[in-house]
Amino acid sequence: MSPLQDAVLLQMRLRGFAAKTVEAYIYALKELCRYYMRPLDTLSCSEVQRFLDEIITVRKLAWATVNVYFSAYRFLYEQVLKRSKREFSIPPRGRSGRRPGVLSQDEVARLLEAPHALKHRALLAITYGSGLRVSEAVRVRIKDIDRDRMMLFVSAGKGHKDRYTVLSSQALKLLEDVWRQERPAAYFFAPHHGDRPVCVGTAQAVYYAALRTSGVRRVGGIHVLRHCFATHLMEAGVDIYTIKRWMGHTALVTTGRYMHVTAEHLATIKSPLDTLYDTPPPGAVATVRKRRERRPVPKASAA
């Protein structure tokens, strides 16, 4: 391991970076090094910018992937190598304007019922029913279930944050069936007689298999179920602050990105112009009549 990579990993550990973030940053740094075939601490700001332009215009990487590269290079040159703003500066990039996909409640129901294996149905049900990230869903433990309050404890979610979220009675029934069938030691979704949870790739495979079986349209990976959780709660009238807390978001604007409106819900909404001519409450009728009585009567024109 080079001294520079050792310094990068040290700073990541001190800041408590998640394992996936560490892996993504290291990969981005290696890609930059392979592109120029030179040590990273010898590259200029303009050279880094040219490589970023390469991955955007030539390689056409996804928006989120490019953002990871930007963040990795800022971390290296600003936090580790301590270059000043005059020496190193790359423009900020906002979030993608693309909305996450969402399914109707009927589509979600068909999807959840598609798997033949009990454990697979339970995995999809807890993901949707509690609004979990896939990495959180595969790590659901027996001790995380709070039956008295019908809440689910999520340990060390994104950003190393713990939280409680709602627990569906339907998902709880499936989890209980899994426990009676397999008697897991700690994790509900672990290989047979295993003491570790299944990997995220296995959960994704379960989701895609359910898509094929159910015939539901594909709008994304298993994370779509988390989008649907937020959207369907919003349509049911749950306030955004409660949804934010259940999803484990720090900023309200992050929760707002999940607030889709499905076609079925749009069909029930009227224009405010149409609601003006709906039957008003009794008090409003009297007010309208008085206003009409006060209107001046136009004078008849002379013959």
LINWO-V79452 format. One record per residue. OMEGA is omega in radians with two decimals (none if undefined). D_FIRST is the distance of its C-alpha to the first C-alpha in Angstrom with 1 decimal. Layout:
omega=OMEGA d_first=D_FIRST
omega=OMEGA d_first=D_FIRST
//
This chain:
omega=-3.12 d_first=0.0
omega=3.09 d_first=3.8
omega=-3.13 d_first=6.6
omega=3.12 d_first=8.3
omega=3.09 d_first=6.4
omega=3.12 d_first=6.5
omega=3.11 d_first=10.0
omega=-3.13 d_first=10.9
omega=3.11 d_first=10.3
omega=-3.13 d_first=12.2
omega=3.09 d_first=15.0
omega=3.12 d_first=15.3
omega=-3.13 d_first=15.8
omega=3.14 d_first=18.3
omega=3.09 d_first=20.2
omega=3.13 d_first=20.4
omega=3.06 d_first=19.2
omega=-3.10 d_first=20.3
omega=-3.14 d_first=17.9
omega=3.11 d_first=19.3
omega=3.11 d_first=18.8
omega=-3.13 d_first=15.1
omega=-3.11 d_first=14.9
omega=-3.14 d_first=17.2
omega=-3.14 d_first=15.5
omega=3.12 d_first=12.1
omega=3.13 d_first=14.2
omega=3.12 d_first=16.3
omega=3.11 d_first=13.6
omega=3.10 d_first=12.5
omega=3.10 d_first=16.2
omega=3.13 d_first=16.8
omega=3.13 d_first=14.3
omega=-3.10 d_first=15.9
omega=-3.11 d_first=19.3
omega=-3.12 d_first=19.1
omega=3.11 d_first=16.6
omega=3.08 d_first=15.6
omega=-3.06 d_first=13.1
omega=-3.11 d_first=14.0
omega=3.09 d_first=15.2
omega=-3.09 d_first=17.7
omega=3.08 d_first=19.4
omega=3.12 d_first=22.8
omega=-3.13 d_first=24.3
omega=3.10 d_first=26.7
omega=3.09 d_first=24.0
omega=3.14 d_first=22.3
omega=3.11 d_first=25.9
omega=3.10 d_first=26.6
omega=3.09 d_first=23.8
omega=3.08 d_first=25.1
omega=3.10 d_first=28.5
omega=-3.08 d_first=27.3
omega=3.12 d_first=26.1
omega=-2.99 d_first=29.4
omega=-3.09 d_first=31.9
omega=-3.14 d_first=30.6
omega=3.09 d_first=28.4
omega=3.09 d_first=30.5
omega=-3.13 d_first=28.0
omega=-3.11 d_first=29.6
omega=-3.10 d_first=30.3
omega=3.13 d_first=28.1
omega=3.11 d_first=25.1
omega=3.11 d_first=25.6
omega=3.09 d_first=25.8
omega=3.11 d_first=22.4
omega=3.12 d_first=21.0
omega=-3.10 d_first=23.1
omega=-3.13 d_first=21.9
omega=-3.10 d_first=18.2
omega=3.03 d_first=18.8
omega=-3.12 d_first=21.2
omega=-3.11 d_first=18.7
omega=-2.98 d_first=16.0
omega=-3.12 d_first=18.6
omega=-3.05 d_first=21.1
omega=-3.08 d_first=19.4
omega=-3.12 d_first=16.1
omega=3.04 d_first=17.1
omega=3.08 d_first=20.7
omega=-3.12 d_first=22.5
omega=3.11 d_first=26.2
omega=3.14 d_first=28.4
omega=-3.13 d_first=29.8
omega=-3.06 d_first=26.4
omega=3.12 d_first=25.0
omega=3.04 d_first=27.2
omega=-3.04 d_first=27.4
omega=3.10 d_first=30.4
omega=3.08 d_first=30.5
omega=3.13 d_first=31.1
omega=3.10 d_first=33.5
omega=3.06 d_first=33.8
omega=3.10 d_first=35.0
omega=-3.11 d_first=38.8
omega=-3.14 d_first=38.7
omega=3.05 d_first=40.2
omega=-3.13 d_first=38.8
omega=3.13 d_first=41.1
omega=3.12 d_first=43.7
omega=3.04 d_first=46.2
omega=3.13 d_first=49.7
omega=3.10 d_first=50.6
omega=3.12 d_first=52.5
omega=3.11 d_first=49.4
omega=3.13 d_first=47.3
omega=3.11 d_first=49.9
omega=-3.13 d_first=50.0
omega=-3.10 d_first=46.3
omega=-3.12 d_first=46.1
omega=-3.03 d_first=48.9
omega=-3.06 d_first=47.5
omega=3.09 d_first=45.2
omega=-3.10 d_first=47.1
omega=3.14 d_first=44.7
omega=-3.10 d_first=45.5
omega=3.13 d_first=41.8
omega=3.09 d_first=41.0
omega=3.14 d_first=44.0
omega=3.14 d_first=42.9
omega=3.13 d_first=39.4
omega=-3.11 d_first=40.8
omega=-3.12 d_first=43.5
omega=3.10 d_first=41.3
omega=3.14 d_first=39.0
omega=-3.02 d_first=42.0
omega=3.14 d_first=44.2
omega=3.09 d_first=41.7
omega=-3.04 d_first=39.8
omega=2.88 d_first=36.4
omega=-3.08 d_first=33.1
omega=3.12 d_first=32.1
omega=3.10 d_first=29.2
omega=-3.09 d_first=31.9
omega=-3.09 d_first=34.5
omega=-3.09 d_first=32.6
omega=3.10 d_first=32.0
omega=-3.10 d_first=35.6
omega=3.12 d_first=36.6
omega=-3.10 d_first=40.1
omega=3.12 d_first=40.0
omega=-3.08 d_first=39.3
omega=3.07 d_first=42.8
omega=-3.06 d_first=45.4
omega=-3.09 d_first=48.7
omega=-3.12 d_first=51.0
omega=-3.07 d_first=49.6
omega=3.11 d_first=48.4
omega=3.10 d_first=45.0
omega=3.11 d_first=41.5
omega=3.11 d_first=38.8
omega=-3.07 d_first=35.4
omega=3.05 d_first=32.6
omega=3.05 d_first=29.4
omega=-3.13 d_first=30.1
omega=-3.08 d_first=28.4
omega=3.13 d_first=27.3
omega=-3.09 d_first=27.4
omega=3.01 d_first=31.2
omega=3.07 d_first=33.9
omega=2.95 d_first=37.2
omega=3.05 d_first=40.4
omega=-3.08 d_first=41.7
omega=3.09 d_first=44.9
omega=3.14 d_first=45.4
omega=3.10 d_first=47.6
omega=3.11 d_first=50.4
omega=3.10 d_first=50.0
omega=3.12 d_first=46.2
omega=3.12 d_first=47.0
omega=3.12 d_first=49.6
omega=3.11 d_first=47.1
omega=3.10 d_first=44.5
omega=3.10 d_first=47.3
omega=3.08 d_first=48.2
omega=-3.13 d_first=44.6
omega=3.14 d_first=44.7
omega=-3.08 d_first=48.0
omega=-2.99 d_first=47.0
omega=-3.11 d_first=43.6
omega=3.14 d_first=43.5
omega=-3.10 d_first=39.8
omega=-3.07 d_first=38.3
omega=-3.07 d_first=36.3
omega=3.08 d_first=35.4
omega=-3.04 d_first=38.1
omega=3.12 d_first=35.9
omega=3.03 d_first=34.1
omega=-3.07 d_first=34.3
omega=-3.12 d_first=37.3
omega=3.12 d_first=37.0
omega=3.13 d_first=33.4
omega=3.08 d_first=32.1
omega=-3.14 d_first=29.6
omega=3.06 d_first=30.6
omega=-3.12 d_first=30.5
omega=-3.13 d_first=27.8
omega=3.13 d_first=28.5
omega=3.10 d_first=28.8
omega=3.12 d_first=31.7
omega=3.09 d_first=33.5
omega=3.13 d_first=33.2
omega=3.10 d_first=34.7
omega=-3.13 d_first=37.5
omega=-3.10 d_first=38.3
omega=3.07 d_first=38.5
omega=3.10 d_first=40.7
omega=3.08 d_first=43.0
omega=-3.12 d_first=43.2
omega=-3.10 d_first=44.4
omega=-3.05 d_first=46.8
omega=-3.07 d_first=48.3
omega=3.12 d_first=48.6
omega=-3.13 d_first=47.3
omega=-3.12 d_first=46.0
omega=3.11 d_first=42.2
omega=3.14 d_first=41.0
omega=3.14 d_first=37.4
omega=-3.06 d_first=35.3
omega=3.11 d_first=36.0
omega=3.08 d_first=35.2
omega=-3.13 d_first=38.7
omega=3.07 d_first=40.3
omega=3.06 d_first=38.8
omega=-3.12 d_first=40.3
omega=3.10 d_first=43.6
omega=-3.12 d_first=43.6
omega=-3.10 d_first=43.7
omega=-3.09 d_first=46.1
omega=3.04 d_first=48.6
omega=3.11 d_first=48.6
omega=-3.14 d_first=49.4
omega=3.11 d_first=52.2
omega=3.08 d_first=53.6
omega=3.11 d_first=53.9
omega=-3.08 d_first=51.1
omega=-3.02 d_first=50.1
omega=-3.14 d_first=46.8
omega=3.08 d_first=45.8
omega=3.12 d_first=46.1
omega=3.11 d_first=44.1
omega=-3.12 d_first=41.3
omega=-3.12 d_first=41.2
omega=-3.11 d_first=41.1
omega=3.09 d_first=38.3
omega=3.12 d_first=36.2
omega=3.05 d_first=36.1
omega=-3.09 d_first=35.7
omega=3.13 d_first=37.5
omega=-3.14 d_first=40.9
omega=3.09 d_first=40.1
omega=3.10 d_first=37.4
omega=-3.12 d_first=40.1
omega=3.13 d_first=42.4
omega=-3.12 d_first=40.3
omega=-3.03 d_first=41.2
omega=3.08 d_first=44.9
omega=2.96 d_first=46.1
omega=-3.08 d_first=49.8
omega=-3.12 d_first=50.7
omega=3.14 d_first=53.6
omega=-3.14 d_first=55.7
omega=3.12 d_first=55.4
omega=-3.10 d_first=56.2
omega=-3.12 d_first=59.4
omega=-3.06 d_first=60.7
omega=3.13 d_first=60.3
omega=3.01 d_first=63.3
omega=3.11 d_first=63.5
omega=3.08 d_first=64.7
omega=3.14 d_first=67.7
omega=-3.12 d_first=68.8
omega=3.09 d_first=68.5
omega=-3.07 d_first=71.0
omega=3.01 d_first=73.7
omega=3.14 d_first=72.9
omega=-3.11 d_first=75.4
omega=3.08 d_first=74.8
omega=-3.05 d_first=75.5
omega=-3.13 d_first=79.2
omega=-3.13 d_first=78.8
omega=-3.14 d_first=77.2
omega=-3.14 d_first=80.2
omega=-3.14 d_first=82.6
omega=3.12 d_first=80.6
omega=-3.14 d_first=80.5
omega=3.14 d_first=84.3
omega=3.13 d_first=85.1
omega=3.14 d_first=83.1
omega=-3.13 d_first=85.0
omega=-3.10 d_first=88.4
omega=3.14 d_first=87.6
omega=-3.14 d_first=87.0
omega=3.12 d_first=90.0
omega=-3.12 d_first=92.3
omega=3.13 d_first=92.6
omega=3.10 d_first=96.3
omega=-3.14 d_first=98.3
omega=-3.14 d_first=98.9
omega=3.13 d_first=102.5
omega=none d_first=104.3
//
